[in-house]
């Protein structure tokens, strides 16, 4: 009997359960889909462990965030459930009057909870499985590939995790419902429909002062963020801006209702027109009592929009130019000049002292380098000649020297003298560029790197040098320097700096890394060597031979070639220079780091995958949470206000006027926190774009449009469902009245 009654109640309360059911469905579907990412790797041909680790790391990070997401969804489901219990208290009182015990009523509520939970879990899992199939194609797009062997993927692990998580949530909800119903008194249940939230009224003048103070605090927070730009999270400027945003937003919602009433009551032509007086009072009543939740919703919306927009932009920052940044099959780097603590020595020191210091600290490394005349390829060929011939099809070495006669300061001064806006040159973002000695490479080395990329060789006129740069942040300065056409001193000789600006990547790297490199005639570099200079850094760029091996197999062969020359047990090679106990003992030459295009592209794809899915996951869940909270609050108010709507109906207001008033309430209640959150996001995203995205040529327009579309679909969808459900409640009340 009780089960039949529970089924009947669910059928009768479909409108009441709409928001609750949709929230559960969205939560289950998103939770399953994002926890099934790891199972998608069977759809792709994973040649290397680096490629496979992409999915492992993404799954791990998403799993960590899923704990937070589960807590958020659990709170949200409990919050939504409170609305259903509160709306049906009078019904429960009727059951008690008819002779049921609180235990019987609790059993009915338990059955309803279990039935709705099972239905939402089943439908949500079906939607989640379908959504995960779409994510498979989206994953392929992030990897820049297509799936030629698509197959339907079901993740047992994600299914079990989702099932366990939501089962636990439903158990808590069922226990909460049972305890709540069993503790209610009959008189409270019968008179539940007569209790309304107390409409708090505040002094309008106090609210006016509070509203002005809120605007001033928010303006100060924006000014702090805009003036100081992108700073570290623990910096005082960032902390002040964050506290200002939080306090200003809280004060804004606390004072908003009183301030709005104070303004509108003086606009009698608007305030007294149609049902505006009733509508304003309804909104003000709810805002006054729920300003804390509106503040929390605004903050979550701000976080959601900003994370999604900036996350999509950061994907392009870190991996957008991965193919451009890795034009070679592999780069073997020799970080020759490193300080005794393993960190790169200051480039402001005298380059002529570096050979003597290396001789004192690592004489065997210096002797080996000079015995091969600093030729990395010769040393590696000698160590593994057969494997080298089988693996390497073409190679070119680039040796970068520091010019002892000149720093970048005269070039920067010449650029500033052209009249270019100093902010355009971004000198504040370039650190100690003025005290850095010029980085010089020979023309033959530069042309060797260009030849591997299929670029035409560069020719220098007598007495001239050229400039290479492909780092977007430095490009405005590089162009201004070329416009100034200063002279450059290398080994006591003057060279005129001539254009054009050459966009050539000199190494495989995570990003375009050629920054203000001087291309000098070969005789200039020979003069530096004769003066006692040693290379700061050397790059041996390699193109693999057409040997029928995969990129992963060739990567392993390059690793074996290096190991033949400097075994991994020499003391830190596998750790890299920064991690070695004594970097001079084994790492300075000939190889301190191996970067392969295959691994760099795999890592960039993994980073793209991780950041994109985290941004989507967080943005999606927070949008659902905020929209559901507002929806439930509006439905609660509509339910509590049914006597008022009946009075309006009896006084002669037609349904159209009442529905328009209800629509205005829903729109204002949803759009005000969204509007303030958008203002916060515009400021934060604008600062992030100026400080980071624009500096490297990444547009934030695309991510912003994607965030707007996501907000429109999720937030707008909830707003529409809320209005329709609230209108159904009011319509029922008018019919019964």
Secondary structure, 3 states (H helix, E strand, C coil): CHHHHHHHHHHHCHHHHHHHHHHHHHHHHHHHHHHCHHHHHHHCCCCCHHHHHHHHHHHHHHHHHHHHHHHHHHHHHHHHHHHHHHHCHHHHHHHHHCCCCHHHHHHHHHHHHHHHHHHHHHHHHHHHHHHHHHHHHHHHHHHCCCCCCCCCCCCHHHHHHHHHHHHHHHHHHHHHHHHHHHHCCHHHHHCHHHCCCCCCCCCHHHHHHHHHHHHHHHHHHHHHHHHHCCCCCCCHHHHHHHHHHHHHHHHHHHHHHHHHHHHHCCCHHHHCCCCHHHHHHHHHHHHHHCHHHHHHHHHHHHHHHHHHHHHHHHHHHHHCCHHHHCCCCEEEEECCCECCCCCECCCCCCHHHHHHHHHHHCHHHHHHHHHCCCCHHHHHHHHCHHHHHHHEEEEEEEEEEEEEEEECHHHHHHHHHCCCCHHHHCHHHHCCHHHCEEEEEEHHHHHHHHHHCCCCCCCCCCCEEEEECCCHHHHHHHHHHHHHCCEEEECCEEEEEEEEEECCCCCCCCCCCCCCEEEECHHHHHHHHHCCCCCCEEEEEEEECCCCCCHHHHHHHHHHHHHHHCCHHHCCHHHCHHHCCCHHHHCCCCCCEEEEHHHHHHHHHHHHHHHHHHHHHHHHHHHHHHHHHHHHHHHHHHHHCHHHHHHHHHCCCCHHHHHHHHHHHHHHHHHHHHHHHHHHHHHHHHHHHHHHHHHHCCCCHHHHHHHHHHHHHHHHHHHHHHHHHHHHHHHHHHHHC
